[in-house]
Structure formats: C-alpha cells, structure tokens
Amino acid sequence: MSSRNNHIGDNEPKTTTQSYDDAEKGLYEVSQQSLPVIPTPPSPVYSLDEKTVIQQVETVQPTPVISPIHEGITPSSSTPVLTLASRNPPPSPASDDLKKPQGKPPAKPKRKVSRRILLQLWYNTYRKFFTLVVSLNLIGILLAAIGKFEYAEKHLGALVLGNLLMAILMRNELFLRFLYIISIYGLRSWAPIWLKLAVTSILQHVGGIHSGCALSGACWLLYKIVDILIHHAKQHPSVIATGIITNVLVVISILSAFPWVRNNHHNVFEGHHRLIGWLGLATTWIFVVLGNAYDLKLGEWRLDAHSLISTQELWFAVFMTIFVLIPWVTLREVPVEVEIPSPKVAILKFQRGMQQGLLARISRTSIMEYHAFGIISEGRKSGSHYLICGVQGDFTKSLVDNPPKTVWTRELKFAGVGHASAMFKRGIRVCTGTGIGAALSTCIQSPNWFLIWIGSDQEKTFGPTISGLIHNNIEPERMVLWDTKKRGGRPDSVQLLKEVWHSFGAEVIFITSNKAGNDEMMQGCLEAGMHAFGTLWDF
C-alpha cells in the first residue's frame, strides 16, 4: 500500500536542490525530543489563529491556562483526548520568545525500521503487478520461440497491440473513473474491510499494469521484427521498414517514462512519451494495415476490406486510438482567478464544483507542460473548485510571477486514490504543506473523515481562502492543524496517527506528503497495524 515517487501536485523538474518545498519547510527542521504533556481543558479548541485559541479557552476555563493545542493535544467533546507532545518545547503564548529564532535543533535520530517492513513497502502492489505482467509475457515469448504457442504464431501482432492497449487503458481518465465507480458503489455497503483495502490497493497501483504491459508490448514487437527479418525474403520492404520504425518509436516512448527521467526531466519525459508515443501509434496503424494487406504466400497485396476488418490487430489499433483521443476531446481553455497569499503558493480558482479525490492537469499551452494538482471543492453544487500550486519549479513559479487569466485543462478529471475514500466508513486524511490540496475535499465533503494538516505558518502561507474552506466546513473535533512554526517543531506524526486512529475509530489512513514524510508515516502505520495508503508520484 505504499507509494512511488513525488508529492501529488507539481510534477515538474526542481530548479533547486531542496528535497521539499518551502511551504512544508518547518516539517523537517526540528528534533524528536518528547516533553511531558500538560493537563488538558475539557472543551475542544482548534484554530490556525493562536490568539483566538487562547481567547476561546478562557471563555470556558476562568483560570489562566495554556491552550492544549500548543502541546499538540487534540481534545474533543466526542472523542478521547490525545496526549501527544510536541517534539520541541513550545514557547509560552505570552512570551516574546515566540518571535525569536531558537537556533539549529539537534540532529533527528534515525528511526529503526525492520527489513520486513521495508521490503513489504518496497515490493508493493505496483511492483507485484509489474512482475506478474512481464513474467507472463516473457513466458509467452519463450513458448513462441520454441514453437509451443500456436496463437502467437497466428496473431503475433495482436499480442503486441493487446499489451499496448492495456497500457493505454491503465492511464485513461474515463476507464479509471469507471473502475472507481464500480468499486465504490459495488463494495462500500457490504464488503469486509480486507476486500476494500485490496481493491483500493489495486486502484492505486494500476500503474504497475501500465508499465508492465508497455514493456511487454515492446518485447513482443521486437520479437515480431526479428521474426520478420528472419523471413525477410518473403516480406515486402515497406512492411519491414514500418515495423522497424514503429519499434524504435515505442522503445523511445517507454525509455522516456523511466522514473529517473520522469522525475528529473519532466519536460523531456512529456515530450518524448507523449509526442513520440502518438507518432508510434500512427506508425502502428501503418504497420498493421500493410502487414495484413500483404499476402506472404502469394507475394502480392490484397485489397480485401473484409479480411482487414476481421483481423484482431485492426480492432486493437482502433480502441487504442479511441482511448488516446478521449481525454483530449475534453480539452478546454478555461478562465482562472489566481490568488497569491504568499510568494510560496498560488491558489487557482475555477468554475464548477467537483467530487472529492480528483486531480486536475493544467497547462499554459494546449499540448505540453501539463502538471497535476489535487482539487479542493465543497461539492458538485458549490460552483467552484481550487488548486493549490506550491512553488517548486519554473511552471509553478510562473503562476506566482505572471498569473494567467486562462489555462488549458481537460474537463474529464483524473481520479486519485483519495477518490476511493468514499468506500470506507471512517478514515484519516493526513497531509503536509501543499498536500492539503489533495486531502481537503475528502474531509469537507464527508463528515466521517478526520483531517491532520502539518505545515509551517499555514494561515499566512496559504491565505484566507483555504483557511475559510477548512473552518467553514470541518468541525473542530474533526481536525488537527499543526503549525510547526508556532509550536516549535513537527509532531511525532506516527504517534499522532495512532491517537486519532483509536479515538476517531478510523479504518484507513490516506497520506499526502513528500518522500521523507510519506516514508516515515507509512513505515510507522505498517508497524502499528494501521491500514494506510501513501503518496503516489506516478501521474
């Protein structure tokens, strides 16, 4: 149930060497020393505004008392009190020390994790799918090579295109939304928790099928070209030429999608994987038509439409083309309002309400440089939705420096794993920094989800719009807003999750964080027996 690569949001190359964006900076700058927890007052208090917290407590507790929120305590009128201490001593609310730098904290001791846990997280469902798909196809290629696979001898092209079609389906917005709808409405009312968890893991890691089928399709294509070259005396030169060209284009498209290229050179990945992939699809059509039109036995062309239409290869190519085109048919240039609460973040507002758990891909151009961000919306009938774009690279920096009036986006939105939250009865949505963009809608639209947001100076960084969406839609007893700047450091996130897990009665946790935060929480949740799904960087 773990993740693969980078924060949901801006998937572009970084312009600096920092490992996390400035909006999350306070999360990893402090030590882990725990302190004794002070007694907690009976009434719940949650706020981004520290002064408001103190005033609210004093109205209930006549004697002077330090607000429990400063010690990381999460009291609730409906749930047991959490007793988590901050990792660093917080300054007194009345002290001027709150404004003074505390100096560099001691190094954070490395947490020991068993090899079993690390292996379980590394060999996740993604890699299991990839291993299964590639293994089955390699066995098929081996059987075909020794003459034991009759179907491959007759329909070698169909095995190539069938794999490529499945790879395309696993990245198609419409097909994935269909899978989520079937899973959510088919399971949420009756299915046991283990089945829901298994299905959610499958939905989250279908990228393993995508990668496995794409690589397998390239292997079958290479096998087909070798077979054609072996029998080149019977083949027409045009069939051989288009086959080689198609093979080269498909291989380039696959190589450009390797994680190192995708994460460090996003524009290179996008240009080659998309544009070369489209060109490869076009040459695939030519290859299929020519290969089926040329009669090897007679050594001449057959202009028989019926024989062409009846071939499996043609219909695989047809559906490949349809599913590639579907998302682009919904492409629109739409107006956008840009709010810049701080130099670190741009808040984009669009018309139309949205379901929770969806992602939007936006670009300044119609074809290139698309970046995915989590959608914040109060619901389908709200009339608007928002994207939080943290400054991490050239694209997001341009949103702050030169705010657009319109952007390009696909009206058909992509479903993230958070969309599966509707399948569960109660859960926790934990996020850090700009990860609030992917997490907030779930807690706004469902009263059965608890929000934990860890970040530095959240209200100042993200502005009144996001603060208003939180406080206007989520009850105080359903959230913990941990400001690392005001509280002198980050919490023990795993302990915090344990406290909320038991007090709120959660059955699943969805995590949206950077690599370090995601790994820490996923490892801790697995050790504690809490069901969790981490951040994916495979968009």
C-alpha positions as CSV (number, residue, x, y, z in Angstrom):
1,M,0.0,0.0,0.0
2,S,2.9,2.3,-0.3
3,S,3.7,4.9,-2.9
4,R,6.1,5.6,-5.7
5,N,7.7,8.9,-6.3
6,N,6.8,12.6,-5.6
7,H,4.2,14.8,-4.0
8,I,0.8,15.0,-5.7
9,G,0.9,18.3,-7.3
10,D,3.6,19.8,-9.5
11,N,5.4,17.1,-11.3
12,E,8.0,19.3,-13.0
13,P,11.8,19.4,-12.5
14,K,13.1,21.2,-9.5
15,T,15.0,24.4,-10.0
16,T,16.8,24.0,-6.7
17,T,18.3,21.0,-4.8
18,Q,15.9,21.2,-1.9
19,S,14.1,18.0,-1.2
20,Y,10.8,19.6,-0.1
21,D,9.1,22.8,-0.9
22,D,9.2,25.9,1.2
23,A,5.6,25.6,2.2
24,E,6.5,22.5,4.1
25,K,9.9,23.6,5.4
26,G,9.1,23.6,9.0
27,L,8.2,20.0,8.9
28,Y,11.7,18.7,8.8
29,E,13.7,21.3,10.8
30,V,13.3,20.1,14.4
31,S,14.2,17.2,16.7
32,Q,12.1,14.5,18.1
33,Q,12.6,15.1,21.9
34,S,9.2,14.5,23.6
35,L,8.1,16.5,26.5
36,P,5.6,15.8,29.3
37,V,2.1,16.7,28.4
38,I,0.2,19.3,30.3
39,P,-3.3,18.7,31.6
40,T,-6.0,19.3,29.0
41,P,-9.1,21.5,29.4
42,P,-12.4,19.9,28.8
43,S,-13.5,21.8,25.7
44,P,-12.2,21.3,22.2
45,V,-10.3,24.2,20.6
46,Y,-8.8,24.2,17.1
47,S,-7.6,27.2,15.2
48,L,-4.9,28.5,12.9
49,D,-5.0,31.7,14.9
50,E,-3.2,31.3,18.2
51,K,-4.8,34.3,19.9
52,T,-8.2,33.1,19.0
53,V,-7.4,29.8,20.6
54,I,-6.4,31.4,23.9
55,Q,-9.5,33.6,24.0
56,Q,-11.8,30.7,23.4
57,V,-10.2,28.6,26.1
58,E,-10.5,31.5,28.6
59,T,-14.2,31.7,28.0
60,V,-14.6,28.2,29.2
61,Q,-11.8,28.0,31.8
62,P,-11.8,31.0,34.1
63,T,-8.3,30.3,35.5
64,P,-5.3,31.1,33.3
65,V,-4.3,28.0,31.3
66,I,-2.1,27.3,28.3
67,S,-4.1,26.1,25.3
68,P,-3.7,22.4,24.8
69,I,-3.2,22.9,21.1
70,H,0.2,24.4,21.9
71,E,1.3,21.0,23.2
72,G,-0.1,19.1,20.3
73,I,-3.1,17.8,22.3
74,T,-6.3,17.2,20.4
75,P,-9.1,17.3,22.9
76,S,-12.7,16.6,21.7
77,S,-16.1,16.6,23.2
78,S,-16.9,13.5,21.3
79,T,-13.6,11.6,21.3
80,P,-11.0,10.7,23.9
81,V,-8.2,13.3,24.4
82,L,-5.0,12.8,22.5
83,T,-1.9,13.1,24.7
84,L,0.8,13.7,22.1
85,A,3.6,16.1,23.0
86,S,5.5,18.3,20.6
87,R,9.0,17.2,19.6
88,N,10.4,20.6,20.8
89,P,9.4,22.7,23.8
90,P,6.9,25.2,22.6
91,P,7.3,28.8,23.8
92,S,4.8,30.3,26.1
93,P,2.0,32.2,24.3
94,A,2.7,35.2,26.3
95,S,6.5,35.1,25.7
96,D,8.4,37.1,23.2
97,D,10.5,34.0,22.6
98,L,7.8,33.0,20.1
99,K,9.2,35.5,17.7
100,K,12.9,34.7,18.3
101,P,14.8,32.1,16.4
102,Q,15.5,29.0,18.6
103,G,18.8,28.1,16.8
104,K,19.5,24.9,15.0
105,P,17.9,21.9,16.6
106,P,19.9,18.8,17.3
107,A,20.0,16.1,14.6
108,K,17.0,13.9,14.4
109,P,17.8,10.4,15.4
110,K,17.2,7.9,12.7
111,R,14.3,5.6,13.4
112,K,15.0,1.9,13.1
113,V,12.7,0.0,10.8
114,S,12.7,-3.7,10.3
115,R,13.8,-5.2,7.0
116,R,10.4,-6.9,6.7
117,I,8.6,-3.6,6.8
118,L,11.0,-2.0,4.3
119,L,10.6,-5.0,1.9
120,Q,6.9,-5.0,2.2
121,L,6.7,-1.3,1.4
122,W,9.2,-1.6,-1.5
123,Y,7.6,-4.7,-3.1
124,N,4.2,-3.1,-3.2
125,T,1.2,-3.8,-5.4
126,Y,2.7,-1.8,-8.2
127,R,5.8,-4.0,-8.4
128,K,3.7,-7.1,-8.0
129,F,1.6,-6.2,-11.0
130,F,4.7,-5.3,-13.0
131,T,6.4,-8.6,-12.1
132,L,3.3,-10.7,-12.9
133,V,2.6,-9.0,-16.3
134,V,6.2,-9.1,-17.5
135,S,6.7,-12.6,-16.4
136,L,3.6,-14.0,-18.2
137,N,4.6,-12.2,-21.4
138,L,8.2,-13.4,-21.2
139,I,6.9,-17.0,-20.8
140,G,4.7,-16.4,-23.8
141,I,7.7,-15.1,-25.9
142,L,9.8,-18.1,-24.8
143,L,7.0,-20.6,-25.8
144,A,6.5,-18.8,-29.1
145,A,10.2,-19.0,-29.8
146,I,10.3,-22.8,-29.4
147,G,7.0,-23.3,-31.4
148,K,4.8,-24.1,-28.4
149,F,2.5,-21.1,-28.6
150,E,0.1,-21.5,-31.6
151,Y,-1.8,-18.3,-31.0
152,A,1.4,-16.3,-31.2
153,E,2.3,-17.8,-34.5
154,K,-1.0,-16.7,-36.0
155,H,-1.6,-13.4,-34.1
156,L,1.7,-12.0,-33.1
157,G,0.6,-8.5,-33.9
158,A,-2.4,-8.9,-31.7
159,L,-0.1,-9.7,-28.7
160,V,1.8,-6.5,-29.4
161,L,-1.3,-4.3,-29.7
162,G,-3.2,-6.0,-26.9
163,N,-0.4,-5.2,-24.4
164,L,-0.2,-1.6,-25.7
165,L,-4.0,-1.2,-25.5
166,M,-4.0,-2.4,-21.8
167,A,-1.1,0.1,-21.1
168,I,-3.2,2.9,-22.5
169,L,-6.3,1.8,-20.6
170,M,-4.5,1.9,-17.3
171,R,-3.8,5.6,-17.8
172,N,-7.1,6.6,-19.3
173,E,-9.2,9.0,-17.2
174,L,-12.6,7.6,-18.4
175,F,-11.6,4.0,-17.8
176,L,-10.2,4.6,-14.4
177,R,-13.2,6.7,-13.3
178,F,-15.3,3.7,-14.4
179,L,-13.3,1.4,-12.2
180,Y,-13.6,3.7,-9.2
181,I,-17.4,4.0,-9.7
182,I,-17.8,0.2,-9.9
183,S,-15.6,-0.3,-6.8
184,I,-17.1,2.4,-4.6
185,Y,-20.8,1.7,-5.3
186,G,-20.3,-2.1,-5.5
187,L,-18.4,-2.5,-2.2
188,R,-19.0,0.2,0.3
189,S,-22.3,-1.0,1.8
190,W,-21.4,-4.7,2.3
191,A,-17.8,-5.6,1.7
192,P,-15.4,-6.5,4.6
193,I,-12.5,-4.2,5.2
194,W,-9.9,-6.5,3.8
195,L,-11.6,-6.6,0.4
196,K,-12.0,-2.8,0.3
197,L,-8.3,-2.4,1.2
198,A,-7.3,-4.9,-1.6
199,V,-9.4,-3.1,-4.2
200,T,-8.1,0.3,-3.2
201,S,-4.5,-1.0,-3.5
202,I,-5.3,-2.3,-6.9
203,L,-6.8,1.0,-8.0
204,Q,-3.8,2.9,-6.6
205,H,-1.2,0.8,-8.3
206,V,-2.7,0.1,-11.7
207,G,0.4,1.9,-13.0
208,G,2.2,-1.4,-12.5
209,I,0.0,-2.9,-15.2
210,H,0.6,0.1,-17.4
211,S,4.3,-0.2,-17.1
212,G,4.3,-4.0,-17.4
213,C,2.1,-4.1,-20.5
214,A,4.0,-1.3,-22.2
215,L,7.3,-3.1,-21.7
216,S,5.8,-6.4,-22.7
217,G,4.3,-4.9,-25.8
218,A,7.7,-3.6,-26.8
219,C,9.2,-7.0,-26.2
220,W,6.6,-8.7,-28.4
221,L,7.1,-6.0,-31.0
222,L,10.8,-6.7,-31.0
223,Y,10.1,-10.4,-31.3
224,K,7.9,-9.7,-34.3
225,I,10.5,-7.6,-36.0
226,V,13.1,-10.3,-35.5
227,D,10.6,-12.9,-37.0
228,I,10.0,-10.6,-40.0
229,L,13.8,-10.1,-40.6
230,I,14.3,-13.9,-40.4
231,H,11.8,-14.3,-43.1
232,H,12.7,-11.1,-44.9
233,A,12.9,-12.8,-48.3
234,K,9.1,-13.3,-48.1
235,Q,8.2,-9.9,-46.7
236,H,7.7,-6.6,-48.6
237,P,10.3,-4.0,-47.8
238,S,7.6,-1.5,-46.7
239,V,6.4,-3.8,-44.0
240,I,9.9,-4.3,-42.7
241,A,10.6,-0.6,-42.7
242,T,7.4,0.4,-40.9
243,G,7.9,-2.3,-38.4
244,I,11.4,-1.1,-37.5
245,I,10.3,2.5,-37.3
246,T,7.4,1.5,-35.0
247,N,9.7,-0.5,-32.8
248,V,12.1,2.4,-32.4
249,L,9.4,4.9,-31.6
250,V,7.7,2.6,-29.0
251,V,11.0,1.9,-27.3
252,I,11.9,5.6,-27.1
253,S,8.5,6.3,-25.6
254,I,9.0,3.6,-22.9
255,L,12.5,4.6,-22.0
256,S,11.4,8.3,-21.6
257,A,9.0,7.1,-18.9
258,F,11.6,5.6,-16.6
259,P,11.3,7.1,-13.1
260,W,14.7,9.0,-13.2
261,V,13.8,10.7,-16.5
262,R,10.2,11.4,-15.4
263,N,11.2,12.9,-12.1
264,N,14.3,14.9,-13.1
265,H,13.5,15.9,-16.6
266,H,9.7,16.2,-16.7
267,N,9.6,18.2,-20.0
268,V,11.8,15.6,-21.7
269,F,9.6,12.8,-20.4
270,E,6.4,14.6,-21.5
271,G,7.7,15.5,-25.0
272,H,9.1,12.0,-25.8
273,H,6.5,9.9,-24.0
274,R,3.5,11.8,-25.4
275,L,4.6,13.1,-28.8
276,I,6.8,10.1,-29.8
277,G,4.1,7.9,-28.4
278,W,1.5,9.5,-30.7
279,L,3.9,9.1,-33.6
280,G,4.4,5.5,-32.7
281,L,0.6,4.9,-32.7
282,A,0.4,6.4,-36.2
283,T,3.1,4.1,-37.5
284,T,1.5,1.2,-35.7
285,W,-1.6,1.8,-37.8
286,I,0.5,1.7,-41.0
287,F,2.3,-1.4,-39.9
288,V,-0.9,-3.2,-39.1
289,V,-2.6,-2.3,-42.4
290,L,0.5,-3.1,-44.5
291,G,1.2,-6.3,-42.6
292,N,-2.3,-7.6,-43.1
293,A,-2.7,-6.4,-46.7
294,Y,0.4,-8.2,-47.9
295,D,0.0,-11.9,-48.7
296,L,3.1,-13.8,-47.8
297,K,2.2,-17.0,-49.7
298,L,1.3,-15.2,-52.9
299,G,3.8,-12.4,-52.5
300,E,1.3,-9.7,-53.5
301,W,-1.0,-7.1,-52.0
302,R,-4.6,-8.0,-51.1
303,L,-7.1,-5.2,-51.3
304,D,-9.7,-7.1,-49.4
305,A,-11.5,-4.8,-46.9
306,H,-13.3,-7.8,-45.3
307,S,-10.1,-9.6,-44.4
308,L,-8.7,-6.4,-42.9
309,I,-11.8,-5.7,-40.8
310,S,-11.9,-9.2,-39.5
311,T,-8.4,-9.1,-38.1
312,Q,-7.9,-8.7,-34.3
313,E,-4.9,-6.4,-34.9
314,L,-7.1,-3.8,-36.5
315,W,-9.6,-3.6,-33.7
316,F,-6.9,-3.4,-31.1
317,A,-5.5,-0.4,-33.0
318,V,-9.0,1.2,-33.2
319,F,-9.5,1.0,-29.5
320,M,-6.0,2.2,-28.8
321,T,-6.7,5.3,-30.8
322,I,-10.1,5.9,-29.2
323,F,-8.8,5.8,-25.7
324,V,-5.9,8.0,-26.5
325,L,-8.2,10.6,-28.0
326,I,-11.0,10.6,-25.3
327,P,-9.2,12.8,-22.8
328,W,-8.0,15.3,-25.4
329,V,-11.6,15.7,-26.8
330,T,-12.4,17.3,-23.4
331,L,-9.5,19.8,-23.6
332,R,-10.6,23.4,-22.9
333,E,-9.1,26.7,-22.3
334,V,-10.9,28.0,-19.2
335,P,-10.8,31.2,-17.2
336,V,-9.0,31.2,-13.9
337,E,-8.6,33.5,-10.9
338,V,-5.3,33.5,-9.2
339,E,-4.8,34.4,-5.5
340,I,-1.2,34.7,-4.2
341,P,-1.3,34.6,-0.4
342,S,2.5,34.3,-0.2
343,P,5.5,34.0,-2.6
344,K,5.4,30.3,-1.9
345,V,1.9,29.4,-3.1
346,A,-0.6,30.3,-5.8
347,I,-4.3,29.4,-5.3
348,L,-6.2,28.9,-8.6
349,K,-9.9,29.2,-8.6
350,F,-12.1,27.6,-11.4
351,Q,-15.8,27.4,-12.1
352,R,-17.7,24.2,-11.4
353,G,-17.9,22.1,-8.3
354,M,-16.2,18.7,-8.1
355,Q,-16.3,15.4,-6.3
356,Q,-13.6,14.7,-3.7
357,G,-10.4,12.8,-4.6
358,L,-9.9,14.1,-8.1
359,L,-6.9,15.6,-9.8
360,A,-6.7,18.3,-12.4
361,R,-4.0,18.6,-15.1
362,I,-3.3,22.2,-16.2
363,S,-1.0,23.9,-18.7
364,R,-0.4,27.3,-20.2
365,T,-0.3,25.6,-23.6
366,S,-2.7,23.2,-25.2
367,I,-0.3,20.3,-25.8
368,M,2.8,20.4,-23.5
369,E,3.8,21.0,-19.9
370,Y,0.8,19.5,-18.1
371,H,1.0,19.3,-14.3
372,A,-1.3,17.5,-11.9
373,F,-2.7,19.1,-8.7
374,G,-5.3,17.9,-6.2
375,I,-8.7,19.6,-6.5
376,I,-10.4,21.3,-3.5
377,S,-14.1,21.7,-3.7
378,E,-17.1,21.9,-1.3
379,G,-19.1,19.6,-3.6
380,R,-20.6,19.3,-7.0
381,K,-23.1,22.0,-6.3
382,S,-20.6,24.5,-4.9
383,G,-20.0,26.3,-8.2
384,S,-16.2,26.4,-7.9
385,H,-13.1,24.4,-7.2
386,Y,-9.5,25.3,-6.3
387,L,-5.9,24.1,-6.9
388,I,-3.0,24.8,-4.5
389,C,0.2,25.2,-6.5
390,G,3.3,25.3,-4.4
391,V,6.3,27.0,-5.9
392,Q,8.7,24.2,-6.8
393,G,9.9,24.8,-10.4
394,D,9.6,27.0,-13.4
395,F,5.9,26.3,-14.1
396,T,4.6,27.0,-10.6
397,K,7.0,29.9,-10.2
398,S,5.4,31.5,-13.3
399,L,2.0,31.2,-11.7
400,V,3.2,33.5,-9.0
401,D,5.3,35.8,-11.0
402,N,3.0,36.1,-14.0
403,P,-0.5,34.9,-13.0
404,P,-2.5,33.6,-16.0
405,K,-6.1,34.6,-16.8
406,T,-6.8,31.4,-18.6
407,V,-5.2,27.9,-18.6
408,W,-5.7,24.7,-20.5
409,T,-7.2,21.7,-18.8
410,R,-9.1,18.5,-19.5
411,E,-12.7,18.7,-18.3
412,L,-12.5,14.9,-17.7
413,K,-10.6,14.8,-14.4
414,F,-8.3,12.1,-13.2
415,A,-9.2,10.0,-10.1
416,G,-6.6,9.8,-7.4
417,V,-6.5,7.1,-4.7
418,G,-8.3,9.6,-2.4
419,H,-11.4,9.1,-4.5
420,A,-11.7,5.6,-3.0
421,S,-12.2,7.2,0.4
422,A,-16.0,7.0,-0.3
423,M,-15.6,3.3,0.0
424,F,-14.8,3.4,3.7
425,K,-16.9,4.2,6.8
426,R,-14.4,6.4,8.7
427,G,-10.8,7.4,7.9
428,I,-8.0,9.9,8.5
429,R,-6.6,12.2,5.8
430,V,-3.1,13.3,6.8
431,C,-1.1,15.8,4.7
432,T,1.9,18.1,4.9
433,G,2.3,21.5,3.3
434,T,0.8,21.8,-0.2
435,G,-0.6,18.3,0.2
436,I,-3.7,19.9,1.6
437,G,-4.8,20.4,-2.0
438,A,-5.2,16.6,-2.5
439,A,-6.6,16.0,1.0
440,L,-9.0,18.7,1.9
441,S,-12.0,17.9,-0.3
442,T,-12.4,14.4,1.3
443,C,-12.8,15.9,4.8
444,I,-15.0,18.8,3.6
445,Q,-17.4,16.5,1.7
446,S,-17.6,13.7,4.2
447,P,-18.2,14.1,8.0
448,N,-16.6,10.7,8.5
449,W,-13.1,11.8,7.7
450,F,-10.6,13.4,10.1
451,L,-8.1,16.0,8.8
452,I,-4.5,16.3,10.0
453,W,-2.5,19.1,8.4
454,I,1.1,19.6,9.3
455,G,2.8,22.7,7.9
456,S,4.7,25.9,8.6
457,D,2.7,29.1,9.2
458,Q,-0.3,27.7,7.3
459,E,-2.7,30.7,7.5
460,K,-0.1,33.2,6.3
461,T,1.3,30.8,3.6
462,F,-2.0,29.6,2.2
463,G,-4.2,32.6,2.9
464,P,-7.8,33.2,4.0
465,T,-9.4,31.2,1.2
466,I,-8.0,27.9,2.3
467,S,-8.4,28.8,5.9
468,G,-12.1,29.7,5.3
469,L,-12.7,26.4,3.5
470,I,-11.4,24.5,6.4
471,H,-13.1,26.3,9.3
472,N,-16.4,26.8,7.4
473,N,-16.8,23.1,6.5
474,I,-14.9,21.0,9.1
475,E,-15.9,20.8,12.8
476,P,-13.1,21.4,15.3
477,E,-13.3,17.9,16.7
478,R,-12.5,16.5,13.2
479,M,-9.2,18.2,12.6
480,V,-5.7,18.8,13.9
481,L,-3.9,21.8,12.3
482,W,-0.3,21.6,13.4
483,D,1.7,24.8,12.7
484,T,5.3,23.8,13.1
485,K,6.4,27.4,13.3
486,K,4.2,28.3,16.2
487,R,4.6,25.1,18.0
488,G,8.4,24.9,17.8
489,G,8.5,21.8,15.5
490,R,6.6,19.0,14.0
491,P,4.8,16.3,15.9
492,D,5.6,12.7,16.2
493,S,3.4,12.0,13.2
494,V,3.1,8.3,13.8
495,Q,2.1,8.7,17.4
496,L,-0.4,11.4,16.3
497,L,-1.9,9.0,13.8
498,K,-2.2,6.3,16.5
499,E,-4.0,8.6,18.8
500,V,-6.5,9.7,16.2
501,W,-6.9,6.2,14.8
502,H,-8.2,4.9,18.1
503,S,-10.1,8.0,19.3
504,F,-11.9,8.5,15.9
505,G,-12.4,4.9,15.1
506,A,-10.8,5.0,11.7
507,E,-10.3,2.0,9.5
508,V,-7.9,3.5,6.9
509,I,-5.4,6.4,6.5
510,F,-4.6,8.3,3.3
511,I,-1.3,10.1,3.3
512,T,-0.2,13.0,1.1
513,S,3.3,14.2,1.9
514,N,6.8,14.4,0.4
515,K,9.2,11.4,0.2
516,A,10.6,11.7,3.8
517,G,7.2,12.3,5.4
518,N,5.5,9.6,3.4
519,D,8.1,7.0,4.2
520,E,8.1,7.8,7.9
521,M,4.3,7.6,8.2
522,M,3.9,4.5,6.0
523,Q,6.6,2.6,8.0
524,G,5.0,3.6,11.3
525,C,1.5,2.7,10.2
526,L,2.6,-0.7,8.9
527,E,4.4,-1.5,12.2
528,A,1.4,-0.4,14.2
529,G,-1.1,-2.4,12.1
530,M,-2.9,0.7,10.8
531,H,-4.1,0.4,7.2
532,A,-2.5,3.2,5.2
533,F,-2.1,4.3,1.6
534,G,0.8,6.7,0.8
535,T,1.6,9.3,-1.8
536,L,1.9,8.3,-5.4
537,W,4.2,10.0,-7.9
538,D,3.1,8.2,-11.0
539,F,0.9,10.7,-12.8
